Amino acid sequence: MRCSIGAGHIGNAEGDRAMDAHGSSRRKLLYGIGIAAVGAAGAAWGLGLAGGAPAVAGEVTVYKSPSCGCCGGWVAHMRANGFRVTVNNLDDLDPVKELAGVPDALVSCHTAFVGGYAIEGHAPAASVLRLLAERPAARGLAVPGMPASAPGMDGPEAEPYTVLAFDAEGRTRFWDAY
């Protein structure tokens, strides 16, 4: 299963046009609320307030497309491994990825924040737990693309993949392999 990043708005085209004519549309309102939520989470993350002392599992805030099923699978994987997960559905994830400092080459279908780190894509809970325990000087972890055997993808065949750590300058280093 593959999902598309940035799925389009679904709604009544005539109603949207009528509302747009008056200067306020549901889409603009929801977009503004989403950007405000991303800004608040990003500010806390950037100031080091989103984390705290390392824990066995933590609070995860995920930003994903509302139409992506594999992201929901990753959320279920994280919850099954003891994380408390808050999900935010957004049509445009680019501002979140930019805020997280995710290099273009590492972009995947969802972005999460936990313990002061960004998690891009289908990183296994074990890799995230290790990140929280070791607390390296990194911006976050990423699983580039959408490997079929990564958590949430649940493809029929094992596809080896690598988890990378990335820093604020976009440099990467090996973190884990599965």
C-alpha positions in Angstrom: 0.0 0.0 0.0 1.3 3.4 -0.9 -0.2 6.8 0.2 0.1 10.1 -1.5 1.7 13.0 0.3 -0.5 16.1 0.3 -3.9 14.7 -0.7 -6.4 17.2 -2.1 -9.3 19.0 -0.4 -12.6 17.1 -0.5 -15.7 19.2 -0.3 -18.5 20.8 -2.1 -17.0 22.9 -4.9 -20.0 25.2 -5.1 -20.2 25.7 -1.3 -16.4 26.4 -1.2 -16.8 29.0 -4.0 -19.7 30.7 -2.3 -17.9 30.8 1.0 -14.7 32.0 -0.7 -16.7 34.9 -2.2 -17.3 36.1 1.4 -13.6 35.9 2.4 -13.8 32.8 4.6 -13.8 29.2 3.7 -13.6 26.1 5.8 -10.4 25.1 4.1 -8.7 28.4 5.0 -9.9 28.1 8.6 -8.7 24.5 8.9 -5.4 25.4 7.2 -4.9 28.2 9.7 -5.7 26.0 12.7 -3.3 23.4 11.4 -0.5 25.9 10.9 -1.1 27.3 14.4 -0.9 23.8 15.9 2.3 23.0 13.9 3.8 26.3 15.0 3.0 25.7 18.7 4.4 22.1 18.6 7.5 23.3 16.6 8.1 26.2 19.1 8.0 23.8 22.0 10.2 21.3 20.1 12.7 24.0 19.0 13.0 25.3 22.6 13.5 21.9 24.0 10.1 21.9 25.7 8.6 19.0 23.8 10.8 16.4 25.5 12.1 15.9 29.0 14.0 13.2 30.7 14.2 10.1 28.5 11.4 7.7 29.1 10.6 4.1 28.1 8.1 5.6 25.7 6.8 9.1 25.3 4.3 11.5 23.8 4.4 11.4 20.0 2.8 14.1 17.9 2.2 13.0 14.3 1.4 15.1 11.3 0.0 13.1 8.4 -2.3 13.3 5.4 -5.9 12.4 6.3 -6.1 9.9 3.4 -2.9 7.9 4.3 -3.6 4.4 5.6 0.1 3.4 6.1 0.6 6.4 8.5 -2.3 5.0 10.6 -0.5 1.7 10.7 2.7 3.4 12.0 0.6 5.1 14.7 -0.8 1.8 15.7 2.7 0.3 15.8 3.9 3.1 18.1 0.9 2.8 20.4 1.4 -1.0 20.6 5.0 -0.2 21.8 3.9 2.1 24.7 3.9 5.5 23.0 1.0 8.0 23.6 0.3 9.3 20.1 -1.6 12.5 19.1 -2.5 12.6 15.4 -2.9 15.8 13.3 -4.3 15.4 9.8 -3.1 18.1 7.4 -3.5 18.4 3.6 -0.1 20.2 3.3 2.8 18.6 5.3 5.5 20.7 3.7 5.5 23.4 6.5 5.9 20.6 9.1 8.8 19.0 7.3 10.5 22.3 6.9 10.0 23.1 10.6 11.5 19.7 11.5 14.5 20.3 9.3 13.9 17.2 7.3 16.4 17.1 4.3 14.6 16.6 0.9 16.3 13.3 0.3 14.8 11.9 3.5 11.1 12.9 3.1 8.5 10.3 3.7 4.7 10.4 4.2 4.5 11.6 7.8 6.5 13.6 10.3 6.4 13.2 14.1 7.9 14.8 17.1 8.9 13.0 20.3 11.3 14.0 23.2 12.7 17.0 21.3 13.4 15.0 18.1 11.8 14.8 14.7 10.8 11.4 13.3 10.3 11.2 9.5 8.6 8.2 8.1 8.2 4.7 9.3 10.9 4.4 11.9 10.4 1.4 14.2 9.6 2.0 17.8 12.8 0.2 18.8 14.9 2.9 16.9 12.9 5.7 18.5 13.3 4.2 22.0 17.1 3.9 21.4 17.1 7.6 20.3 15.3 8.7 23.5 17.6 6.6 25.7 20.9 7.7 24.0 19.9 11.3 23.4 22.5 11.9 20.6 23.2 15.4 19.1 20.8 14.9 16.2 17.7 16.6 14.8 15.9 13.3 14.4 15.6 10.0 12.6 14.3 9.2 9.2 13.3 6.2 7.1 13.5 7.6 3.5 10.8 6.6 1.2 8.3 3.9 2.2 10.0 0.5 2.6 7.5 -2.3 2.3 8.5 -4.1 5.5 8.7 -0.9 7.7 6.1 -0.6 10.5 2.8 0.4 9.1 3.6 -0.6 5.6 3.2 -4.3 6.3 4.2 -5.5 2.9 4.2 -9.2 2.0 7.9 -9.4 1.5 10.8 -8.4 3.7 12.5 -5.4 2.2 15.7 -4.4 4.1 15.9 -0.7 5.0 18.0 1.7 7.0 17.1 4.2 9.7 19.2 7.3 9.4 19.9 10.0 12.0 20.1 13.6 10.6 21.4 16.8 12.0 20.5 20.5 11.6 22.8 20.8 8.6 21.1 17.9 6.8 24.0 15.5 7.3 23.0 11.9 7.9 24.6 8.9 9.6 23.6 5.3 10.1 21.3 4.6 13.0 19.8 1.1 12.5 19.1 -1.5 9.9 16.2 -3.8 9.5 
